[in-house]
Amino acid sequence: MKKLRCFTFFTIGLILFFPFVNLASAQAWYVGVKEGNNHMWKLGIYNGNFQGWFEDDLEETLGNFFPIGPINLTRLYIDGIASSINAPQTYWFLNVTSFGPQITNTLLSPYDNTQITSTPVYGRGGWALPHDLSYNAFYDGVWNVVNDTSSFLRQTLNLTLVFSPYGIMYVPLSPRFINWGLFATEFNELMDSKGGLYDNVSTVALSNGYTLHVPSWGFENNTKPIEIKVLYGSSGTLINYEFRYGGLLLTNYVLHIEPLIPEGLVLTIVWSIVIFGVVVLLVFLARKLTKKTVYIGV
């Protein structure tokens, strides 16, 4: 009977250990999103706040930012007028379907020809109009999650992409556990090294992102300051983007739908139910087998 008890406790211990064993395919530590994750962002364009932007002719200034030119705020404004009047004008989606193997290559060629390590995230992207979801466009795409802070700064093309929500859509996923202090320091040092008007562009680290600041006249023709705020969640998913000119909100891009129950939590719940059932069964059998046999007679 003693051996039976030992075997029972060993079996229970083994089952309790199962939830900590990763039975799924290996995933890089810096990738926070999971297969099956669905995301939806709301893109808002606040048309009434663009007057100062156009008066200062800043659409031409941003039009000179390569590769932002074709997707600058003027394009955004026109799209907002064309689709509807009130924000949000469009919904944008990213549904994660699978992952590729980790690679090291010139991910940003021809803009950056140095080697970057990343994991390809395959998914279904697209957009739809909130007042008419049947008017939409979807496509299969690849979003790469890079493996460290410096590589993520380079992936934003040294924050060039953040001057338009159409640009930030190219970097909706950051690596987990990013060092935002280092991120800001590297960017500011880079701007200082370039000198000239670059000296007027700076960023400040937040606990889960950063703000980018261009003071009045920093681009020579902006009579008001430019403020951009970008925030990422714990899984590395973009959760908020805001672009303000002279304190007025011109556009924002806000995560509206994200996975509420992480895949790991789902597995834990399922395993907990299984474990509870098995433990109850084993305890019941152990009690049955360890009952003393009573002999009647001689």
C-alpha positions in Angstrom: 0.0 0.0 0.0 2.9 2.4 0.7 4.2 1.9 -2.9 0.7 2.6 -4.2 0.6 5.9 -2.2 4.0 6.9 -3.6 3.0 6.1 -7.1 -0.2 8.1 -6.7 1.6 11.2 -5.4 4.3 10.9 -8.1 1.5 10.8 -10.8 -0.2 13.8 -9.3 3.1 15.8 -9.2 3.8 14.9 -12.8 0.4 16.1 -14.0 0.8 19.3 -12.0 4.0 19.9 -13.9 2.4 19.6 -17.4 1.1 23.1 -17.6 4.6 24.5 -17.4 5.7 22.4 -20.4 5.4 24.3 -23.7 3.7 21.9 -26.1 3.4 24.5 -28.8 6.0 25.4 -31.3 8.9 27.5 -29.9 8.4 31.3 -30.1 11.1 33.9 -29.7 11.1 35.5 -26.2 10.7 39.0 -27.6 7.5 38.3 -29.6 4.4 39.0 -27.4 1.5 38.4 -29.8 0.1 34.9 -30.3 -1.5 33.0 -33.2 -5.1 33.8 -33.4 -4.8 37.3 -31.8 -7.2 39.8 -33.4 -6.6 43.5 -33.2 -8.7 46.5 -34.3 -7.6 50.1 -34.3 -9.8 53.2 -34.8 -8.3 55.9 -37.0 -9.6 59.4 -36.3 -9.0 62.5 -38.3 -10.1 65.8 -36.7 -10.7 67.9 -39.8 -11.6 71.1 -37.9 -8.2 71.3 -36.3 -6.2 71.3 -39.5 -6.5 75.1 -40.3 -3.1 76.1 -38.7 -1.4 73.1 -40.3 -2.4 74.2 -43.8 -1.7 77.9 -43.1 1.8 77.1 -42.2 2.2 74.9 -45.3 3.4 71.9 -43.2 2.1 69.4 -45.7 5.0 70.4 -48.0 7.5 70.0 -45.1 6.3 66.5 -44.2 6.1 65.7 -48.0 9.9 66.0 -48.0 10.2 63.3 -45.3 11.2 60.1 -47.2 9.3 57.8 -47.3 6.5 59.7 -45.6 5.8 61.9 -48.6 2.9 59.9 -50.2 1.3 59.2 -46.8 1.6 62.5 -45.0 -1.1 64.3 -43.1 -2.5 66.0 -46.1 -3.3 62.6 -47.6 -4.8 61.6 -44.3 -7.0 64.7 -44.2 -8.2 64.1 -47.8 -9.0 60.4 -46.9 -10.9 61.6 -43.8 -13.0 64.0 -45.8 -13.7 61.4 -48.4 -14.8 58.6 -46.1 -16.9 60.4 -43.5 -17.0 63.6 -41.4 -16.8 62.5 -37.8 -13.9 60.6 -36.2 -13.2 57.7 -36.3 -13.3 57.5 -40.1 -11.9 54.0 -40.5 -11.2 50.7 -38.6 -7.9 48.9 -39.2 -7.3 45.2 -38.5 -4.5 42.8 -37.9 -5.3 39.2 -37.2 -2.3 37.0 -36.5 -2.3 33.7 -38.3 1.2 32.2 -37.9 4.9 32.9 -37.4 8.0 32.3 -39.6 11.4 31.2 -38.3 13.6 33.9 -36.8 15.8 35.5 -39.5 18.8 37.8 -39.6 19.0 40.0 -42.7 18.8 43.5 -44.2 15.2 43.9 -43.1 15.0 47.6 -44.0 16.9 47.7 -47.3 17.4 50.1 -49.0 16.8 52.5 -46.1 19.1 50.5 -43.7 21.4 47.8 -45.0 22.7 46.6 -41.7 21.7 43.2 -40.3 18.6 43.0 -38.1 17.3 39.9 -36.3 13.5 39.5 -36.4 10.6 37.1 -36.4 8.0 37.4 -39.3 4.4 37.6 -38.1 2.0 36.5 -40.8 -1.5 37.9 -40.6 -4.6 39.3 -42.2 -4.7 43.1 -42.4 -7.2 45.5 -43.8 -9.6 48.3 -43.1 -13.4 49.0 -43.0 -15.7 52.0 -42.7 -17.4 52.1 -39.3 -20.7 53.2 -40.8 -20.6 50.6 -43.6 -18.5 47.5 -42.7 -19.3 46.0 -46.1 -17.1 48.7 -47.6 -13.6 47.3 -46.8 -10.4 45.9 -48.1 -8.3 43.0 -46.7 -5.0 41.6 -47.5 -2.4 39.0 -46.3 0.8 40.6 -45.0 3.9 40.2 -43.0 4.8 42.3 -39.9 8.3 41.7 -38.5 9.0 41.9 -34.8 12.6 42.8 -34.2 14.6 41.5 -31.3 15.9 44.5 -29.4 15.5 48.2 -28.7 18.0 49.6 -31.1 16.6 47.5 -34.0 13.1 48.8 -33.2 14.3 52.4 -33.4 15.8 51.6 -36.8 12.6 49.9 -37.9 10.8 53.2 -37.4 13.4 54.7 -39.7 14.6 56.7 -36.7 11.1 57.9 -36.0 10.4 59.2 -39.5 7.4 56.8 -39.7 5.8 58.4 -36.7 5.0 61.6 -38.5 1.8 60.0 -39.9 -0.5 57.2 -38.7 -0.1 55.7 -42.1 3.5 55.4 -41.2 3.0 54.0 -37.7 0.9 51.2 -39.3 4.2 49.7 -40.5 5.4 49.2 -36.9 2.3 48.0 -35.0 4.4 45.5 -33.1 7.4 46.2 -30.9 9.6 43.7 -29.1 8.5 42.9 -25.5 10.5 44.4 -22.6 11.8 47.2 -24.8 14.0 49.7 -23.0 12.3 53.0 -23.7 15.0 55.0 -21.9 17.6 53.6 -24.2 15.3 54.1 -27.2 15.0 57.9 -26.5 18.7 58.3 -25.7 19.8 56.7 -29.0 17.4 58.8 -31.0 18.4 62.1 -29.3 22.1 61.3 -29.7 21.5 60.6 -33.4 19.7 63.9 -33.9 22.5 65.8 -32.1 25.1 64.1 -34.3 23.3 65.2 -37.5 23.0 68.8 -36.3 21.1 71.6 -38.1 17.3 71.3 -37.9 17.7 67.8 -36.6 18.8 69.3 -33.3 15.2 70.6 -32.9 13.7 67.2 -32.9 13.7 65.3 -29.5 12.0 62.5 -27.8 11.2 61.7 -24.1 10.8 58.1 -22.8 7.5 57.1 -21.2 6.9 53.9 -19.2 5.5 52.2 -22.3 6.4 54.4 -25.2 7.6 57.9 -26.0 6.7 61.4 -27.0 8.3 63.2 -29.9 8.6 67.0 -29.8 9.4 69.7 -32.4 9.3 73.2 -31.0 7.8 76.2 -32.8 9.9 77.1 -35.8 11.8 73.8 -35.4 11.1 73.0 -39.0 11.4 76.8 -39.9 7.8 77.1 -40.9 5.9 75.6 -38.0 4.6 78.5 -36.0 3.3 76.0 -33.4 4.9 73.0 -31.7 4.4 69.5 -32.9 3.8 66.8 -30.3 3.4 63.1 -31.1 2.7 60.4 -28.5 3.2 56.6 -29.1 2.3 53.9 -26.6 2.7 50.1 -26.8 1.1 47.4 -24.5 2.9 44.6 -22.6 2.5 42.3 -25.6 4.3 44.8 -27.8 1.1 45.9 -29.6 0.6 49.5 -30.5 -2.2 50.8 -28.2 -2.3 54.6 -28.8 -0.9 57.2 -31.3 -1.7 60.9 -31.2 -0.5 63.8 -33.4 -1.0 67.3 -32.1 -0.2 70.7 -33.6 -0.3 73.7 -31.4 -2.0 71.5 -28.8 -4.8 70.6 -31.1 -5.4 66.9 -31.9 -5.1 66.3 -35.7 -5.3 62.6 -35.7 -5.2 59.5 -33.4 -4.9 55.8 -33.9 -6.2 53.8 -31.0 -6.4 50.1 -30.3 -10.0 49.2 -29.7 -10.0 45.4 -29.7 -7.2 43.2 -28.4 -7.0 39.7 -27.0 -8.7 39.8 -23.6 -7.5 36.3 -22.5 -3.9 35.4 -23.5 -3.3 32.1 -25.0 -1.2 31.0 -21.9 -4.1 31.8 -19.6 -6.5 29.8 -21.7 -4.1 26.8 -21.5 -3.7 27.2 -17.8 -7.5 27.2 -17.3 -7.9 24.1 -19.5 -5.1 22.3 -17.7 -6.5 23.3 -14.3 -9.8 21.6 -15.1 -8.1 18.5 -16.3 -5.8 18.3 -13.3 -8.7 18.8 -10.9 -10.6 15.9 -12.5 -7.5 13.6 -12.5 -6.6 14.4 -8.9 -10.1 13.7 -7.7 -10.1 10.4 -9.6 -6.7 9.3 -8.2 -7.6 10.2 -4.6 -10.9 8.2 -5.0 -8.9 5.2 -6.3 -6.3 5.5 -3.6 -8.9 5.5 -0.8 -10.6 2.5 -2.3 -7.4 0.5 -2.6 -6.0 1.4 0.9 -9.1 0.4 2.8 -8.2 -2.3 5.4 -9.7 -5.7 4.6 -11.7 -7.1 7.5 -11.8 -10.9 8.0 -14.7 -12.6 9.8 -14.2 -15.9 11.2 -11.2 -17.8 12.6 
